[in-house]
Each structure stands twice: as structure tokens, then as C-alpha cells.
Amino acid sequence: MIWLTTIAVILLVLFVSYQYAWWRPTVSFQHPRILMYHMISRQKPKKRFNKLRVDPVEFECQIRWLKENGWNFIHMSELKNQTSRKNVALTFDDGYRDNFLVADPILKKYNAKATLYLVVDRHDRDWSSRKKAHHADGELKAEPKLLDQDVVQMLQSGRWELGGHTLTHDNLLNLTLAECRNEIESSLQKLVETFNTKVNSFAYPFGLFNESHVEIVKEVGYQNAVTTIQGISTNIFKDILTLPRVKVSGHDSLMSFRLRIRTGKCKWND
């Protein structure tokens, strides 16, 4: 029986190691962490995009842990100016209304701040099908999106800054270069005009892009841009227009979150 127990323990250790890859080396804390969020809301039974829904209780645990462990919250516009250790940039993609109703009060409580990558034409739009046609079930279309007056209040608080995320959250790989330029440049102009604010950072929709899109982002004047490539940049000047991010999943425990902060990833197959 002892050998059976030993084998069971070994198998458990191997499984945990495979699942969480805890043995990955720590990325030096001198390199900023850029975290990627979408929605701060409870999970919905049997829904496709629950990974994008971080429970409010879990989100507060994450922000509290960062605060208590000496992490300094920065906006993406401050990224290149930071020389101190343990900087973290919270980023939110798309423009879901829970960012204002749920996330913002938590940020206020812990004196944290974030960058919002806002889709201009975000209402009544099912952009998930632009990546995969079979995702045209309306799940993301049904999610309440930020109103312009919400965004105004968020910006006035000083906790939030705006980033570009195109006009319609289209798949840039399916568009002509002229259409891509319109999505990228016109969205920048509309955000600046609508909210009378600087917009310095950009997020590629779905994280899909090629070198031509990077050139457009540079030409229209963005200072930096983020992808959905998972990880932590160890050279932000080299990666400044293709920055990786730490994906925060709605399925993460606090242990998983801490592992992501330490190494940039959590699961073996991340």
C-alpha cells in the first residue's frame, strides 16, 4: 500500500507541475507587468467567454494583493518613464460597462489606475464572429457596453486613461491596408475629439496583426501598443509596439494570479 501512496503522490506532483508550471523562472521585477482584463463580472453558466469574466471578488483580491506587495500602478502612457521596480499596468479591452460600475470602485478603494482600450462603435456589435465565424452567437454583443458619459466620469477621476482599439473591433488580417488605416487612425481621432484627451496607446483587436499594421500604428502617432501574446517584456523599447501582456483569466485562483505576476504565465500550455 505504501508504494501505491508514493505513486499517487508522485502523480499528483507531476500533475500540479504540468498544470501550473510553477518551476518557470521568475522574470525580474524591474520589468513592468502589463495585465489584460476584459470584464469584471460573475461567470455565466455554460458561456463561451467566461475566461474573459473575472469575478469581482477575485478582482479585488488581485488588486489588494498587488497593493499589499508593493506594486506601483501605472498608466500605459507612463510605461517608458518608469525606472523603479514592481510597476504594473492594468489594461481593460473593448469597453464593457462593468469596468465603470464594478472595477472602478475597486480601483478607487486601493488607489489604483488603469488604461481602457475602447472600441468606438461598440454598441450592438458582435465582433467575436470577426475572428471565428462560429462564434456568432451574440454573447459579447449582449454584454452592456460603456456609455460615453461613463467614460467621461472615468477620465475625470484620474484613475483611467484611454487607449485606441479601432472603430469596430474588426479583424485587421481580413481588411485591406486602407481599411486598417481607417480603423486605427479614425478611432484615434474620434476618441480625442469625443473625450478631449490624449490617446497614447493601442491594442490590436484579437491580438491579430502583421508588420504593416505595426507601421500604421507607428505612423498615426501611438507611443506604444499591446498584443495578446502572453508574457512579460524584458525589453520594452524593443517591443514597444508589440508588447506582450499577462492574461488574467476568469478561471484563475489567487495562486494562479500570483504565478502569472511572477513568470508571466500560469499553465504549462499558456
Salt bridges, closest charged atoms under 4 A:
GLU60 OE2 - ARG64 NH2 3.79
GLU60 OE2 - LYS109 NZ 2.68
GLU78 OE1 - LYS113 NZ 3.00
ASP93 OD2 - HIS38 NE2 3.87
ASP93 OD1 - ARG245 NH1 2.84
ASP94 OD1 - HIS165 NE2 3.04
ASP94 OD1 - HIS169 NE2 3.15
ASP104 OD1 - ARG159 NE 2.90
ASP121 OD2 - ARG125 NH2 2.59
ASP137 OD2 - ARG48 NH2 3.29
GLU139 OE2 - ARG53 NH1 2.87
GLU143 OE2 - LYS44 NZ 2.88
GLU143 OE2 - ARG53 NH2 2.79
ASP148 OD1 - ARG122 NH2 2.82
ASP150 OD2 - ARG97 NE 2.61
ASP170 OD1 - ARG130 NE 2.81
GLU185 OE1 - ARG181 NH1 3.98
GLU219 OE1 - ARG181 NH2 2.37
ASP239 OD1 - LYS238 NZ 3.91
ASP252 OD2 - ARG260 NE 2.63
ASP270 OD2 - ARG260 NH1 3.25
